[in-house]
Amino acid sequence: MTTGGEQAEKAERAAQAVQSARPKQPERPGLAKRLADEANYAVYAAGWALVKKLPEPFAARMFAAIGDWAWRRRGPRVLRLENNLRRLRPEATPEELSELTRAGMRSYMRYWLESFRMPTWSRERIRDSFAPTHVERLDDNMAAKRGVILALPHMGNWDLAGAWVAVRGYSFTTVAERLKPEKLFDRFVAYREGLGMTVLPLTGGANTLAAMSRTLRAGGLVCLVADRDLSESGVEVDFMGEPARMPGGSAALALSTGAALLPVTLWYDETSVMRGTVHEEIPVPAEGSRKEKIAAMTQALADTWAESMREHPQDWHMLSRFWPADVEPRPGAAGTAATPGSAGAARGDGSGDASADAAEESRA
Protein backbone atom coordinates (compact mmCIF):
# COMPACT_ATOMS: atom_id res chain seq x y z
CA MET A 1 0.00 0.00 0.00
CA THR A 2 1.43 3.35 -1.01
CA THR A 3 1.25 6.51 0.96
CA GLY A 4 0.04 9.85 -0.34
CA GLY A 5 3.64 11.06 -0.50
CA GLU A 6 4.73 8.08 -2.62
CA GLN A 7 1.80 8.57 -4.99
CA ALA A 8 2.70 12.23 -5.40
CA GLU A 9 6.32 11.31 -6.11
CA LYS A 10 5.26 8.75 -8.73
CA ALA A 11 2.97 11.28 -10.36
CA GLU A 12 5.79 13.81 -10.52
CA ARG A 13 8.15 11.26 -12.10
CA ALA A 14 5.49 10.33 -14.66
CA ALA A 15 4.95 13.97 -15.54
CA GLN A 16 8.70 14.44 -15.98
CA ALA A 17 8.87 11.36 -18.23
CA VAL A 18 6.05 12.67 -20.43
CA GLN A 19 7.73 16.09 -20.66
CA SER A 20 11.10 14.62 -21.62
CA ALA A 21 9.46 12.42 -24.28
CA ARG A 22 8.00 15.40 -26.09
CA PRO A 23 10.03 16.58 -29.07
CA LYS A 24 11.97 19.68 -28.20
CA GLN A 25 11.07 22.78 -30.13
CA PRO A 26 14.01 24.67 -31.61
CA GLU A 27 14.85 27.68 -29.52
CA ARG A 28 13.96 30.98 -31.12
CA PRO A 29 16.06 34.01 -30.43
CA GLY A 30 14.51 36.32 -27.89
CA LEU A 31 12.72 39.48 -28.88
CA ALA A 32 15.67 41.66 -27.87
CA LYS A 33 18.05 39.61 -30.04
CA ARG A 34 15.67 39.70 -33.02
CA LEU A 35 15.27 43.46 -32.68
CA ALA A 36 19.05 43.87 -32.44
CA ASP A 37 19.49 41.75 -35.58
CA GLU A 38 16.95 43.84 -37.47
CA ALA A 39 18.60 47.08 -36.31
CA ASN A 40 21.95 45.70 -37.42
CA TYR A 41 20.53 44.93 -40.85
CA ALA A 42 18.97 48.39 -41.10
CA VAL A 43 22.35 50.03 -40.47
CA TYR A 44 24.07 48.04 -43.22
CA ALA A 45 21.17 48.47 -45.64
CA ALA A 46 21.21 52.22 -45.06
CA GLY A 47 24.96 52.25 -45.64
CA TRP A 48 24.69 50.53 -49.01
CA ALA A 49 21.69 52.64 -50.04
CA LEU A 50 22.78 56.10 -48.89
CA VAL A 51 26.55 56.37 -48.60
CA LYS A 52 27.15 55.77 -52.29
CA LYS A 53 24.97 58.79 -53.09
CA LEU A 54 26.98 61.23 -50.98
CA PRO A 55 29.70 63.42 -52.53
CA GLU A 56 32.93 61.51 -51.98
CA PRO A 57 34.88 64.24 -50.12
CA PHE A 58 31.96 64.76 -47.74
CA ALA A 59 31.55 61.01 -47.19
CA ALA A 60 35.27 60.65 -46.43
CA ARG A 61 35.16 63.44 -43.85
CA MET A 62 32.00 61.99 -42.32
CA PHE A 63 33.43 58.49 -41.91
CA ALA A 64 36.68 59.87 -40.45
CA ALA A 65 34.57 61.85 -37.97
CA ILE A 66 32.61 58.69 -37.07
CA GLY A 67 35.91 56.92 -36.42
CA ASP A 68 37.05 59.77 -34.17
CA TRP A 69 33.71 59.76 -32.32
CA ALA A 70 33.93 56.02 -31.69
CA TRP A 71 37.54 56.41 -30.52
CA ARG A 72 36.59 59.12 -28.02
CA ARG A 73 33.62 57.08 -26.80
CA ARG A 74 35.94 54.14 -25.99
CA GLY A 75 33.33 51.43 -26.33
CA PRO A 76 34.17 47.74 -25.85
CA ARG A 77 35.33 47.14 -29.42
CA VAL A 78 37.59 50.20 -29.43
CA LEU A 79 39.13 49.00 -26.17
CA ARG A 80 39.69 45.58 -27.72
CA LEU A 81 41.39 47.19 -30.70
CA GLU A 82 43.62 49.17 -28.36
CA ASN A 83 44.46 46.03 -26.42
CA ASN A 84 45.37 44.19 -29.62
CA LEU A 85 47.48 47.09 -30.89
CA ARG A 86 49.37 47.09 -27.60
CA ARG A 87 50.73 43.66 -28.62
CA LEU A 88 51.91 45.06 -31.95
CA ARG A 89 53.57 48.09 -30.37
CA PRO A 90 54.48 47.13 -26.79
CA GLU A 91 56.99 49.99 -26.59
CA ALA A 92 54.32 52.64 -27.25
CA THR A 93 53.51 55.13 -24.49
CA PRO A 94 49.85 55.45 -23.42
CA GLU A 95 49.56 58.60 -25.51
CA GLU A 96 51.12 56.92 -28.57
CA LEU A 97 48.86 53.90 -28.17
CA SER A 98 45.81 56.13 -27.93
CA GLU A 99 46.73 57.93 -31.16
CA LEU A 100 47.45 54.59 -32.84
CA THR A 101 43.99 53.39 -31.85
CA ARG A 102 42.49 56.55 -33.30
CA ALA A 103 44.32 55.90 -36.57
CA GLY A 104 43.08 52.31 -36.42
CA MET A 105 39.45 53.45 -36.14
CA ARG A 106 39.91 55.83 -39.06
CA SER A 107 41.39 52.99 -41.12
CA TYR A 108 38.49 50.74 -40.13
CA MET A 109 35.95 53.38 -41.16
CA ARG A 110 37.75 53.84 -44.48
CA TYR A 111 37.16 50.13 -45.08
CA TRP A 112 33.42 50.61 -44.55
CA LEU A 113 33.29 53.77 -46.63
CA GLU A 114 34.91 51.97 -49.56
CA SER A 115 32.74 48.89 -49.08
CA PHE A 116 29.50 50.88 -49.14
CA ARG A 117 30.55 52.80 -52.25
CA MET A 118 32.36 50.06 -54.17
CA PRO A 119 29.24 48.60 -55.88
CA THR A 120 29.06 51.84 -57.91
CA TRP A 121 32.75 51.88 -58.85
CA SER A 122 33.79 51.23 -62.42
CA ARG A 123 36.26 48.49 -63.29
CA GLU A 124 38.83 51.22 -63.92
CA ARG A 125 38.24 52.74 -60.48
CA ILE A 126 38.70 49.37 -58.81
CA ARG A 127 41.85 48.67 -60.84
CA ASP A 128 43.38 52.03 -59.95
CA SER A 129 42.50 51.86 -56.24
CA PHE A 130 44.92 49.05 -55.35
CA ALA A 131 48.63 48.85 -56.12
CA PRO A 132 50.17 45.63 -54.78
CA THR A 133 53.74 44.47 -55.31
CA HIS A 134 54.94 41.04 -56.45
CA VAL A 135 51.72 40.16 -58.25
CA GLU A 136 53.87 37.98 -60.49
CA ARG A 137 53.81 35.37 -57.72
CA LEU A 138 50.08 35.04 -58.29
CA ASP A 139 50.26 35.34 -62.07
CA ASP A 140 53.01 32.76 -62.54
CA ASN A 141 51.24 30.10 -60.50
CA MET A 142 47.90 30.77 -62.18
CA ALA A 143 49.55 30.56 -65.61
CA ALA A 144 50.98 27.18 -64.61
CA LYS A 145 47.43 26.08 -63.59
CA ARG A 146 48.80 25.01 -60.24
CA GLY A 147 46.07 26.48 -58.08
CA VAL A 148 46.62 29.32 -55.61
CA ILE A 149 45.45 30.13 -52.09
CA LEU A 150 45.73 33.81 -51.18
CA ALA A 151 45.65 34.00 -47.38
CA LEU A 152 45.00 37.41 -45.84
CA PRO A 153 44.60 38.83 -42.36
CA HIS A 154 42.00 41.48 -41.54
CA MET A 155 44.16 44.27 -42.92
CA GLY A 156 43.15 47.14 -45.18
CA ASN A 157 40.19 46.33 -47.40
CA TRP A 158 40.15 42.66 -48.33
CA ASP A 159 36.97 43.15 -50.39
CA LEU A 160 38.73 45.75 -52.55
CA ALA A 161 41.67 43.37 -53.00
CA GLY A 162 39.24 40.65 -54.09
CA ALA A 163 37.45 42.96 -56.51
CA TRP A 164 40.84 43.99 -57.95
CA VAL A 165 41.76 40.33 -58.51
CA ALA A 166 38.41 39.77 -60.27
CA VAL A 167 38.91 42.84 -62.49
CA ARG A 168 42.24 41.37 -63.59
CA GLY A 169 40.33 38.37 -64.93
CA TYR A 170 40.70 35.82 -62.15
CA SER A 171 37.51 34.22 -60.86
CA PHE A 172 37.93 32.94 -57.33
CA THR A 173 36.16 31.29 -54.44
CA THR A 174 35.94 32.51 -50.87
CA VAL A 175 33.86 31.78 -47.78
CA ALA A 176 31.70 33.95 -45.55
CA GLU A 177 30.55 33.58 -41.98
CA ARG A 178 26.78 33.25 -41.63
CA LEU A 179 25.26 36.39 -40.13
CA LYS A 180 21.95 37.10 -38.46
CA PRO A 181 19.41 37.91 -39.65
CA GLU A 182 19.69 35.68 -42.70
CA LYS A 183 18.86 38.56 -45.03
CA LEU A 184 22.01 40.35 -43.85
CA PHE A 185 24.09 37.32 -44.81
CA ASP A 186 22.31 37.22 -48.17
CA ARG A 187 23.05 40.93 -48.67
CA PHE A 188 26.75 40.43 -47.96
CA VAL A 189 26.88 37.46 -50.33
CA ALA A 190 25.17 39.48 -53.06
CA TYR A 191 27.56 42.36 -52.46
CA ARG A 192 30.65 40.17 -52.74
CA GLU A 193 29.33 38.18 -55.69
CA GLY A 194 28.61 41.51 -57.36
CA LEU A 195 32.34 42.24 -57.04
CA GLY A 196 33.17 39.01 -58.88
CA MET A 197 33.57 36.49 -56.06
CA THR A 198 32.04 33.03 -55.64
CA VAL A 199 30.97 32.92 -51.98
CA LEU A 200 30.47 29.72 -49.98
CA PRO A 201 29.00 29.65 -46.46
CA LEU A 202 31.50 29.04 -43.69
CA THR A 203 29.09 26.55 -42.11
CA GLY A 204 29.02 24.44 -45.28
CA GLY A 205 31.29 21.90 -43.61
CA ALA A 206 32.67 19.16 -45.84
CA ASN A 207 30.81 20.54 -48.87
CA THR A 208 32.56 23.90 -48.55
CA LEU A 209 35.99 22.30 -48.22
CA ALA A 210 35.28 19.91 -51.08
CA ALA A 211 34.25 22.79 -53.33
CA MET A 212 37.44 24.71 -52.55
CA SER A 213 39.53 21.60 -53.10
CA ARG A 214 37.96 21.05 -56.51
CA THR A 215 38.66 24.66 -57.46
CA LEU A 216 42.32 24.35 -56.49
CA ARG A 217 42.87 20.99 -58.17
CA ALA A 218 41.47 22.50 -61.36
CA GLY A 219 44.11 25.22 -61.17
CA GLY A 220 41.77 27.85 -59.74
CA LEU A 221 42.05 30.50 -57.06
CA VAL A 222 40.80 30.54 -53.47
CA CYS A 223 41.03 33.64 -51.25
CA LEU A 224 40.68 33.30 -47.48
CA VAL A 225 40.75 35.84 -44.67
CA ALA A 226 42.48 33.55 -42.24
CA ASP A 227 43.91 35.23 -39.15
CA ARG A 228 41.07 34.71 -36.66
CA ASP A 229 39.77 31.32 -35.55
CA LEU A 230 36.00 31.00 -35.13
CA SER A 231 36.01 27.29 -34.42
CA GLU A 232 37.95 27.34 -31.10
CA SER A 233 39.85 24.40 -32.59
CA GLY A 234 42.45 26.12 -34.73
CA VAL A 235 46.20 25.72 -34.82
CA GLU A 236 48.18 27.16 -31.94
CA VAL A 237 50.81 29.65 -33.09
CA ASP A 238 53.18 32.11 -31.51
CA PHE A 239 51.90 35.53 -32.52
CA MET A 240 53.58 38.70 -31.29
CA GLY A 241 55.24 36.65 -28.55
CA GLU A 242 52.02 35.14 -27.18
CA PRO A 243 50.10 31.93 -27.88
CA ALA A 244 47.21 32.44 -30.28
CA ARG A 245 45.02 30.27 -32.49
CA MET A 246 44.61 30.63 -36.22
CA PRO A 247 42.64 28.57 -38.72
CA GLY A 248 44.62 25.77 -40.29
CA GLY A 249 42.37 25.50 -43.34
CA SER A 250 44.64 27.43 -45.72
CA ALA A 251 47.61 25.20 -44.93
CA ALA A 252 45.48 22.05 -45.03
CA LEU A 253 44.11 22.93 -48.45
CA ALA A 254 47.61 23.65 -49.80
CA LEU A 255 48.89 20.37 -48.39
CA SER A 256 46.05 18.26 -49.80
CA THR A 257 45.83 19.88 -53.25
CA GLY A 258 49.38 20.98 -54.02
CA ALA A 259 48.23 24.58 -54.47
CA ALA A 260 50.61 27.47 -53.78
CA LEU A 261 49.94 29.14 -50.43
CA LEU A 262 50.69 32.86 -50.79
CA PRO A 263 50.33 35.25 -47.84
CA VAL A 264 48.99 38.70 -48.69
CA THR A 265 49.07 41.86 -46.58
CA LEU A 266 47.24 45.14 -47.19
CA TRP A 267 47.55 48.66 -45.84
CA TYR A 268 46.66 52.27 -46.49
CA ASP A 269 48.99 55.22 -46.89
CA GLU A 270 48.18 58.91 -47.20
CA THR A 271 46.85 58.49 -50.74
CA SER A 272 43.55 57.15 -52.06
CA VAL A 273 45.29 53.99 -53.28
CA MET A 274 45.54 50.91 -51.05
CA ARG A 275 48.92 49.19 -50.94
CA GLY A 276 49.76 45.54 -50.52
CA THR A 277 52.21 42.72 -51.09
CA VAL A 278 51.90 39.17 -52.35
CA HIS A 279 54.54 37.45 -50.24
CA GLU A 280 56.69 34.45 -51.07
CA GLU A 281 55.03 31.05 -51.09
CA ILE A 282 54.79 29.15 -47.82
CA PRO A 283 56.52 25.83 -48.61
CA VAL A 284 55.31 22.45 -47.43
CA PRO A 285 57.81 21.05 -44.89
CA ALA A 286 59.75 18.06 -46.15
CA GLU A 287 59.30 16.12 -42.91
CA GLY A 288 56.70 15.63 -40.22
CA SER A 289 53.19 14.33 -39.88
CA ARG A 290 50.27 16.01 -41.63
CA LYS A 291 49.34 17.77 -38.40
CA GLU A 292 52.92 18.96 -37.89
CA LYS A 293 53.17 20.26 -41.45
CA ILE A 294 49.92 22.19 -41.13
CA ALA A 295 51.12 23.68 -37.83
CA ALA A 296 54.44 24.75 -39.35
CA MET A 297 52.79 26.33 -42.40
CA THR A 298 50.24 28.18 -40.26
CA GLN A 299 53.05 29.50 -38.07
CA ALA A 300 54.85 30.72 -41.20
CA LEU A 301 51.70 32.56 -42.26
CA ALA A 302 51.47 34.16 -38.81
CA ASP A 303 55.11 35.26 -38.94
CA THR A 304 54.67 36.85 -42.38
CA TRP A 305 51.54 38.73 -41.30
CA ALA A 306 53.13 39.82 -38.03
CA GLU A 307 56.02 41.50 -39.81
CA SER A 308 53.67 43.58 -41.96
CA MET A 309 51.34 44.35 -39.05
CA ARG A 310 54.21 45.78 -37.04
CA GLU A 311 54.93 48.13 -39.96
CA HIS A 312 51.25 49.08 -40.45
CA PRO A 313 49.56 48.36 -37.11
CA GLN A 314 46.69 50.82 -37.63
CA ASP A 315 45.47 48.81 -40.63
CA TRP A 316 44.88 45.55 -38.72
CA HIS A 317 41.14 45.78 -38.14
CA MET A 318 40.89 43.43 -35.19
CA LEU A 319 38.21 44.90 -32.95
CA SER A 320 37.48 41.53 -31.34
CA ARG A 321 39.18 39.30 -28.82
CA PHE A 322 42.09 37.60 -30.53
CA TRP A 323 44.53 36.12 -28.01
CA PRO A 324 43.20 33.31 -25.79
CA ALA A 325 44.63 35.16 -22.78
CA ASP A 326 41.94 37.81 -23.37
CA VAL A 327 39.05 35.35 -23.54
CA GLU A 328 37.26 34.45 -20.34
CA PRO A 329 36.59 30.68 -20.26
CA ARG A 330 32.93 29.79 -20.34
CA PRO A 331 31.68 27.84 -17.29
CA GLY A 332 31.94 24.12 -17.92
CA ALA A 333 33.49 24.55 -21.35
CA ALA A 334 35.83 21.73 -22.25
CA GLY A 335 38.78 22.15 -24.53
CA THR A 336 38.50 20.80 -28.05
CA ALA A 337 41.23 19.17 -30.01
CA ALA A 338 42.64 21.09 -32.92
CA THR A 339 41.21 19.98 -36.24
CA PRO A 340 43.04 22.00 -38.87
CA GLY A 341 41.25 21.79 -42.17
CA SER A 342 37.81 21.61 -40.60
CA ALA A 343 35.04 23.84 -41.91
CA GLY A 344 35.61 26.28 -39.10
CA ALA A 345 39.24 26.57 -40.08
CA ALA A 346 38.43 27.80 -43.56
CA ARG A 347 38.14 31.40 -42.54
CA GLY A 348 39.43 33.22 -39.49
CA ASP A 349 37.00 35.63 -38.01
CA GLY A 350 36.60 34.88 -34.35
CA SER A 351 38.21 33.65 -31.18
CA GLY A 352 36.91 31.98 -28.09
CA ASP A 353 34.08 34.45 -27.61
CA ALA A 354 32.67 34.69 -31.10
CA SER A 355 29.05 34.98 -29.98
CA ALA A 356 29.75 37.95 -27.75
CA ASP A 357 31.75 39.64 -30.47
CA ALA A 358 29.03 39.04 -33.03
CA ALA A 359 26.49 40.73 -30.79
CA GLU A 360 28.64 43.85 -30.85
CA GLU A 361 29.63 43.65 -34.53
CA SER A 362 27.84 46.85 -35.45
CA ARG A 363 28.89 48.76 -32.34
CA ALA A 364 32.17 50.57 -31.88
C-alpha positions as CSV (number, residue, x, y, z in Angstrom):
1,M,0.0,0.0,0.0
2,T,1.4,3.4,-1.0
3,T,1.3,6.5,1.0
4,G,0.0,9.8,-0.3
5,G,3.6,11.1,-0.5
6,E,4.7,8.1,-2.6
7,Q,1.8,8.6,-5.0
8,A,2.7,12.2,-5.4
9,E,6.3,11.3,-6.1
10,K,5.3,8.7,-8.7
11,A,3.0,11.3,-10.4
12,E,5.8,13.8,-10.5
13,R,8.1,11.3,-12.1
14,A,5.5,10.3,-14.7
15,A,5.0,14.0,-15.5
16,Q,8.7,14.4,-16.0
17,A,8.9,11.4,-18.2
18,V,6.0,12.7,-20.4
19,Q,7.7,16.1,-20.7
20,S,11.1,14.6,-21.6
21,A,9.5,12.4,-24.3
22,R,8.0,15.4,-26.1
23,P,10.0,16.6,-29.1
24,K,12.0,19.7,-28.2
25,Q,11.1,22.8,-30.1
26,P,14.0,24.7,-31.6
27,E,14.9,27.7,-29.5
28,R,14.0,31.0,-31.1
29,P,16.1,34.0,-30.4
30,G,14.5,36.3,-27.9
31,L,12.7,39.5,-28.9
32,A,15.7,41.7,-27.9
33,K,18.0,39.6,-30.0
34,R,15.7,39.7,-33.0
35,L,15.3,43.5,-32.7
36,A,19.1,43.9,-32.4
37,D,19.5,41.8,-35.6
38,E,16.9,43.8,-37.5
39,A,18.6,47.1,-36.3
40,N,22.0,45.7,-37.4
41,Y,20.5,44.9,-40.8
42,A,19.0,48.4,-41.1
43,V,22.4,50.0,-40.5
44,Y,24.1,48.0,-43.2
45,A,21.2,48.5,-45.6
46,A,21.2,52.2,-45.1
47,G,25.0,52.2,-45.6
48,W,24.7,50.5,-49.0
49,A,21.7,52.6,-50.0
50,L,22.8,56.1,-48.9
51,V,26.6,56.4,-48.6
52,K,27.2,55.8,-52.3
53,K,25.0,58.8,-53.1
54,L,27.0,61.2,-51.0
55,P,29.7,63.4,-52.5
56,E,32.9,61.5,-52.0
57,P,34.9,64.2,-50.1
58,F,32.0,64.8,-47.7
59,A,31.6,61.0,-47.2
60,A,35.3,60.6,-46.4
61,R,35.2,63.4,-43.8
62,M,32.0,62.0,-42.3
63,F,33.4,58.5,-41.9
64,A,36.7,59.9,-40.5
65,A,34.6,61.8,-38.0
66,I,32.6,58.7,-37.1
67,G,35.9,56.9,-36.4
68,D,37.0,59.8,-34.2
69,W,33.7,59.8,-32.3
70,A,33.9,56.0,-31.7
71,W,37.5,56.4,-30.5
72,R,36.6,59.1,-28.0
73,R,33.6,57.1,-26.8
74,R,35.9,54.1,-26.0
75,G,33.3,51.4,-26.3
76,P,34.2,47.7,-25.9
77,R,35.3,47.1,-29.4
78,V,37.6,50.2,-29.4
79,L,39.1,49.0,-26.2
80,R,39.7,45.6,-27.7
81,L,41.4,47.2,-30.7
82,E,43.6,49.2,-28.4
83,N,44.5,46.0,-26.4
84,N,45.4,44.2,-29.6
85,L,47.5,47.1,-30.9
86,R,49.4,47.1,-27.6
87,R,50.7,43.7,-28.6
88,L,51.9,45.1,-31.9
89,R,53.6,48.1,-30.4
90,P,54.5,47.1,-26.8
91,E,57.0,50.0,-26.6
92,A,54.3,52.6,-27.3
93,T,53.5,55.1,-24.5
94,P,49.9,55.4,-23.4
95,E,49.6,58.6,-25.5
96,E,51.1,56.9,-28.6
97,L,48.9,53.9,-28.2
98,S,45.8,56.1,-27.9
99,E,46.7,57.9,-31.2
100,L,47.5,54.6,-32.8
101,T,44.0,53.4,-31.8
102,R,42.5,56.6,-33.3
103,A,44.3,55.9,-36.6
104,G,43.1,52.3,-36.4
105,M,39.5,53.5,-36.1
106,R,39.9,55.8,-39.1
107,S,41.4,53.0,-41.1
108,Y,38.5,50.7,-40.1
109,M,35.9,53.4,-41.2
110,R,37.7,53.8,-44.5
111,Y,37.2,50.1,-45.1
112,W,33.4,50.6,-44.5
113,L,33.3,53.8,-46.6
114,E,34.9,52.0,-49.6
115,S,32.7,48.9,-49.1
116,F,29.5,50.9,-49.1
117,R,30.6,52.8,-52.3
118,M,32.4,50.1,-54.2
119,P,29.2,48.6,-55.9
120,T,29.1,51.8,-57.9
121,W,32.8,51.9,-58.9
122,S,33.8,51.2,-62.4
123,R,36.3,48.5,-63.3
124,E,38.8,51.2,-63.9
125,R,38.2,52.7,-60.5
126,I,38.7,49.4,-58.8
127,R,41.8,48.7,-60.8
128,D,43.4,52.0,-60.0
129,S,42.5,51.9,-56.2
130,F,44.9,49.1,-55.4
131,A,48.6,48.8,-56.1
132,P,50.2,45.6,-54.8
133,T,53.7,44.5,-55.3
134,H,54.9,41.0,-56.4
135,V,51.7,40.2,-58.3
136,E,53.9,38.0,-60.5
137,R,53.8,35.4,-57.7
138,L,50.1,35.0,-58.3
139,D,50.3,35.3,-62.1
140,D,53.0,32.8,-62.5
141,N,51.2,30.1,-60.5
142,M,47.9,30.8,-62.2
143,A,49.5,30.6,-65.6
144,A,51.0,27.2,-64.6
145,K,47.4,26.1,-63.6
146,R,48.8,25.0,-60.2
147,G,46.1,26.5,-58.1
148,V,46.6,29.3,-55.6
149,I,45.5,30.1,-52.1
150,L,45.7,33.8,-51.2
151,A,45.7,34.0,-47.4
152,L,45.0,37.4,-45.8
153,P,44.6,38.8,-42.4
154,H,42.0,41.5,-41.5
155,M,44.2,44.3,-42.9
156,G,43.2,47.1,-45.2
157,N,40.2,46.3,-47.4
158,W,40.2,42.7,-48.3
159,D,37.0,43.2,-50.4
160,L,38.7,45.7,-52.6
161,A,41.7,43.4,-53.0
162,G,39.2,40.6,-54.1
163,A,37.5,43.0,-56.5
164,W,40.8,44.0,-57.9
165,V,41.8,40.3,-58.5
166,A,38.4,39.8,-60.3
167,V,38.9,42.8,-62.5
168,R,42.2,41.4,-63.6
169,G,40.3,38.4,-64.9
170,Y,40.7,35.8,-62.1
171,S,37.5,34.2,-60.9
172,F,37.9,32.9,-57.3
173,T,36.2,31.3,-54.4
174,T,35.9,32.5,-50.9
175,V,33.9,31.8,-47.8
176,A,31.7,34.0,-45.5
177,E,30.5,33.6,-42.0
178,R,26.8,33.3,-41.6
179,L,25.3,36.4,-40.1
180,K,21.9,37.1,-38.5
181,P,19.4,37.9,-39.6
182,E,19.7,35.7,-42.7
183,K,18.9,38.6,-45.0
184,L,22.0,40.4,-43.8
185,F,24.1,37.3,-44.8
186,D,22.3,37.2,-48.2
187,R,23.0,40.9,-48.7
188,F,26.8,40.4,-48.0
189,V,26.9,37.5,-50.3
190,A,25.2,39.5,-53.1
191,Y,27.6,42.4,-52.5
192,R,30.6,40.2,-52.7
193,E,29.3,38.2,-55.7
194,G,28.6,41.5,-57.4
195,L,32.3,42.2,-57.0
196,G,33.2,39.0,-58.9
197,M,33.6,36.5,-56.1
198,T,32.0,33.0,-55.6
199,V,31.0,32.9,-52.0
200,L,30.5,29.7,-50.0
201,P,29.0,29.7,-46.5
202,L,31.5,29.0,-43.7
203,T,29.1,26.5,-42.1
204,G,29.0,24.4,-45.3
205,G,31.3,21.9,-43.6
206,A,32.7,19.2,-45.8
207,N,30.8,20.5,-48.9
208,T,32.6,23.9,-48.5
209,L,36.0,22.3,-48.2
210,A,35.3,19.9,-51.1
211,A,34.3,22.8,-53.3
212,M,37.4,24.7,-52.5
213,S,39.5,21.6,-53.1
214,R,38.0,21.0,-56.5
215,T,38.7,24.7,-57.5
216,L,42.3,24.3,-56.5
217,R,42.9,21.0,-58.2
218,A,41.5,22.5,-61.4
219,G,44.1,25.2,-61.2
220,G,41.8,27.8,-59.7
221,L,42.0,30.5,-57.1
222,V,40.8,30.5,-53.5
223,C,41.0,33.6,-51.3
224,L,40.7,33.3,-47.5
225,V,40.8,35.8,-44.7
226,A,42.5,33.5,-42.2
227,D,43.9,35.2,-39.2
228,R,41.1,34.7,-36.7
229,D,39.8,31.3,-35.5
230,L,36.0,31.0,-35.1
231,S,36.0,27.3,-34.4
232,E,37.9,27.3,-31.1
233,S,39.9,24.4,-32.6
234,G,42.5,26.1,-34.7
235,V,46.2,25.7,-34.8
236,E,48.2,27.2,-31.9
237,V,50.8,29.6,-33.1
238,D,53.2,32.1,-31.5
239,F,51.9,35.5,-32.5
240,M,53.6,38.7,-31.3
241,G,55.2,36.7,-28.6
242,E,52.0,35.1,-27.2
243,P,50.1,31.9,-27.9
244,A,47.2,32.4,-30.3
245,R,45.0,30.3,-32.5
246,M,44.6,30.6,-36.2
247,P,42.6,28.6,-38.7
248,G,44.6,25.8,-40.3
249,G,42.4,25.5,-43.3
250,S,44.6,27.4,-45.7
251,A,47.6,25.2,-44.9
252,A,45.5,22.1,-45.0
253,L,44.1,22.9,-48.5
254,A,47.6,23.7,-49.8
255,L,48.9,20.4,-48.4
256,S,46.1,18.3,-49.8
257,T,45.8,19.9,-53.2
258,G,49.4,21.0,-54.0
259,A,48.2,24.6,-54.5
260,A,50.6,27.5,-53.8
261,L,49.9,29.1,-50.4
262,L,50.7,32.9,-50.8
263,P,50.3,35.3,-47.8
264,V,49.0,38.7,-48.7
265,T,49.1,41.9,-46.6
266,L,47.2,45.1,-47.2
267,W,47.6,48.7,-45.8
268,Y,46.7,52.3,-46.5
269,D,49.0,55.2,-46.9
270,E,48.2,58.9,-47.2
271,T,46.9,58.5,-50.7
272,S,43.6,57.2,-52.1
273,V,45.3,54.0,-53.3
274,M,45.5,50.9,-51.0
275,R,48.9,49.2,-50.9
276,G,49.8,45.5,-50.5
277,T,52.2,42.7,-51.1
278,V,51.9,39.2,-52.4
279,H,54.5,37.5,-50.2
280,E,56.7,34.5,-51.1
281,E,55.0,31.1,-51.1
282,I,54.8,29.1,-47.8
283,P,56.5,25.8,-48.6
284,V,55.3,22.4,-47.4
285,P,57.8,21.1,-44.9
286,A,59.8,18.1,-46.2
287,E,59.3,16.1,-42.9
288,G,56.7,15.6,-40.2
289,S,53.2,14.3,-39.9
290,R,50.3,16.0,-41.6
291,K,49.3,17.8,-38.4
292,E,52.9,19.0,-37.9
293,K,53.2,20.3,-41.5
294,I,49.9,22.2,-41.1
295,A,51.1,23.7,-37.8
296,A,54.4,24.8,-39.4
297,M,52.8,26.3,-42.4
298,T,50.2,28.2,-40.3
299,Q,53.1,29.5,-38.1
300,A,54.9,30.7,-41.2
301,L,51.7,32.6,-42.3
302,A,51.5,34.2,-38.8
303,D,55.1,35.3,-38.9
304,T,54.7,36.9,-42.4
305,W,51.5,38.7,-41.3
306,A,53.1,39.8,-38.0
307,E,56.0,41.5,-39.8
308,S,53.7,43.6,-42.0
309,M,51.3,44.3,-39.0
310,R,54.2,45.8,-37.0
311,E,54.9,48.1,-40.0
312,H,51.3,49.1,-40.5
313,P,49.6,48.4,-37.1
314,Q,46.7,50.8,-37.6
315,D,45.5,48.8,-40.6
316,W,44.9,45.5,-38.7
317,H,41.1,45.8,-38.1
318,M,40.9,43.4,-35.2
319,L,38.2,44.9,-32.9
320,S,37.5,41.5,-31.3
321,R,39.2,39.3,-28.8
322,F,42.1,37.6,-30.5
323,W,44.5,36.1,-28.0
324,P,43.2,33.3,-25.8
325,A,44.6,35.2,-22.8
326,D,41.9,37.8,-23.4
327,V,39.1,35.3,-23.5
328,E,37.3,34.4,-20.3
329,P,36.6,30.7,-20.3
330,R,32.9,29.8,-20.3
331,P,31.7,27.8,-17.3
332,G,31.9,24.1,-17.9
333,A,33.5,24.6,-21.4
334,A,35.8,21.7,-22.2
335,G,38.8,22.1,-24.5
336,T,38.5,20.8,-28.0
337,A,41.2,19.2,-30.0
338,A,42.6,21.1,-32.9
339,T,41.2,20.0,-36.2
340,P,43.0,22.0,-38.9
341,G,41.3,21.8,-42.2
342,S,37.8,21.6,-40.6
343,A,35.0,23.8,-41.9
344,G,35.6,26.3,-39.1
345,A,39.2,26.6,-40.1
346,A,38.4,27.8,-43.6
347,R,38.1,31.4,-42.5
348,G,39.4,33.2,-39.5
349,D,37.0,35.6,-38.0
350,G,36.6,34.9,-34.3
351,S,38.2,33.6,-31.2
352,G,36.9,32.0,-28.1
353,D,34.1,34.4,-27.6
354,A,32.7,34.7,-31.1
355,S,29.1,35.0,-30.0
356,A,29.7,38.0,-27.7
357,D,31.8,39.6,-30.5
358,A,29.0,39.0,-33.0
359,A,26.5,40.7,-30.8
360,E,28.6,43.8,-30.8
361,E,29.6,43.6,-34.5
362,S,27.8,46.9,-35.4
363,R,28.9,48.8,-32.3
364,A,32.2,50.6,-31.9
